Amino acid sequence: MIQFSRPEPGRLLVSLRGGWQAGGEHPPVTAVYRQLDQPPVPTHIAFDCSALTGWDSILIAFLVNIIDYARQRGIAVDRGGLPPGIAGLLKLAYAVPERAGARQEQARPPLPERLGRLAYDSWQGAQEVVAFIGEATAACGRMLRGRARFRRRDLLVIIQECGIQALPIVSLISVLVGLILAFVGSIQLSMFGAQIYIANLVGIGIFREMGAIMTGVIMAGRTGAAFAAQLGTMQTTEEIDALRTLGIPPMDYLVLPRMIALFLMMPLLCLYADFMGVLGGFIVGVTMLDLNFSAYYNQTKAAIRLNDLWVGLFMSAVFGILVAGTGCLRGLQCERSAAAVGKATTSAVVTGIVAIVVATAAITVLCNILGI
Amino acid sequence: MSTSVDQSAHIVVKDLTMAYGDFVLQRDLNFTVNRGEVFIIMGGSGCGKSTLLKHLIGLKRPASGTMSFNGVDYWQAGEEEREKITRTFGVLYQGGALWSSLTLAENIALPLEEYTELPAGEIREIAALKLALVGLKGFEDYYPSQISGGMMKRAGLARAMALDPEILFFDEPSAGLDPISSRLLDDLILQIRDSLGTTIVVVSHELASIFAIADNSVFLDAAARTMIAAGDPKVLREETTDPVVRSFLTRGGSLGVNERNMDRQPSGVKT
């Protein structure tokens, strides 16, 4: 493959033979470095390619390494012995000198710098969130005065997308959550022979918390992500710029209908999920715990207070605004590339779910204080 | 709408500096666009042409300097005044930027619904007319995803013309078009100018198109971070003494400067 000779003092002749192609076996470039460093150090390096049968970029990269190494040591490179194809490509590779400062340092910045950057980014992120909330509030104000500008048809389409079309997945998840709650509870309660209280556990749990939380999480994954992807893509294709230059605020035209749609649909979905969840508990109670149908029904009816229902519905309306808001915020913050749209979508789901959990905690504490 | 070319200043840019944070892209830009003129913003890749366009249409605020339309300073004006100025703009974005959830007719109708009190039937008629003007008669109910890139550009132009703007901005109209479509678009631009008296600002580096339509131009250079030439490109090609401008306008032909050396001009960082 490679042979070294010194036909005259100070001149290193590298003879390349055989095929130098990707996938083949090649000697490491360090073998040449060693020759170049070996005293007496040569002043010239030349190549002999008469026995070379084939080559591709592997050989070019190999030669570039040698040339760079030789240049650093002040050894002259004689490219005369290289076939014209290789000489041409090497000429091309060295035609434009490396731009000073173009190479980006991969070194990790020191800890204080990273911390500072993180703090700065968080601060900027917080400012953006506050600005978004402010703009959204202003847009709501305009809507209440009947001056918001969006197409009613858009609103109806979004309502359909995040309402009726979400029913199948909401049904499935809610029934399963009801089943799980009933199962977990039944193991504990049957130790005391108190299986009938499954109805209380499932009924209150679902109506007060789980129904709202599960619909919120489903909608964050389903609709919040879709909002972020839609708006993010519109950002990349300049559709949002096109709205702005027409003087149509994206906040009115894109964000507001999405927020209204989820604000209206989430409580309805939540109510539906509540009944589905109770149905799940009921299936376990009647078929596995042999509870009487009407006993289970009456027990459920007695356990759930109207307040439980209201708390659940209130939470779901809050979640609706949070999910739509985070989805739209991440979409509008999106940069102009396909990767950024993916990032925005992921971030919308994560932020949405975090917001839901935090809001649940806050509302639960509040209800506790108020004694609801 | 006058058919004769009125030679009064329409857009005046003074000492404009554009920057992304601390990174200054271009500074000390001074130029005037006259009414009814086809004005070209040209320069190599990454010199800030598109960014300048974003400034001119009010999407980005200049780091310093002023730009005024019909003598009114855009950023000194109140929000209402600014919105009024913006409404005299029509913008054709590079990829058309049609709203993908609306049909072509709805795309053109949206600005009309926003800013006029016309009944739905008339709006649809106007939309059909604008589409016919750009050669897309009969495509009213197509969605943007159903038509080709060249058609999207023309539909984008129809939308930009929806409100009979005083100034039309084009971001690289020839990009991604075959030579014939590109030529047809040039002809269309000239026809709009001639029949409506619209002022036209074009970002371009397509030489054939530049020489075909330009009345005036400004040349931005990435290395100098400012404008290094201004005037009619056809005159510039013959008379400029600046080697960068000359090699750009002759495709690197004269002075023995080859195209590889053009690429050597350090270009700005896109952020």
Boltz contact constraints between the chains, C-beta under 6 A:
constraints:
  - contact:
      token1: [A, 95]
      token2: [B, 260]
      max_distance: 6.0
  - contact:
      token1: [A, 96]
      token2: [B, 264]
      max_distance: 6.0
  - contact:
      token1: [A, 237]
      token2: [B, 95]
      max_distance: 6.0
  - contact:
      token1: [A, 237]
      token2: [B, 97]
      max_distance: 6.0
  - contact:
      token1: [A, 238]
      token2: [B, 93]
      max_distance: 6.0
  - contact:
      token1: [A, 238]
      token2: [B, 97]
      max_distance: 6.0
  - contact:
      token1: [A, 239]
      token2: [B, 97]
      max_distance: 6.0
  - contact:
      token1: [A, 239]
      token2: [B, 99]
      max_distance: 6.0
  - contact:
      token1: [A, 241]
      token2: [B, 59]
      max_distance: 6.0
  - contact:
      token1: [A, 242]
      token2: [B, 97]
      max_distance: 6.0
  - contact:
      token1: [A, 245]
      token2: [B, 57]
      max_distance: 6.0
  - contact:
      token1: [A, 245]
      token2: [B, 91]
      max_distance: 6.0
  - contact:
      token1: [A, 246]
      token2: [B, 111]
      max_distance: 6.0
  - contact:
      token1: [A, 247]
      token2: [B, 83]
      max_distance: 6.0
  - contact:
      token1: [A, 247]
      token2: [B, 86]
      max_distance: 6.0
  - contact:
      token1: [A, 247]
      token2: [B, 87]
      max_distance: 6.0
  - contact:
      token1: [A, 248]
      token2: [B, 114]
      max_distance: 6.0
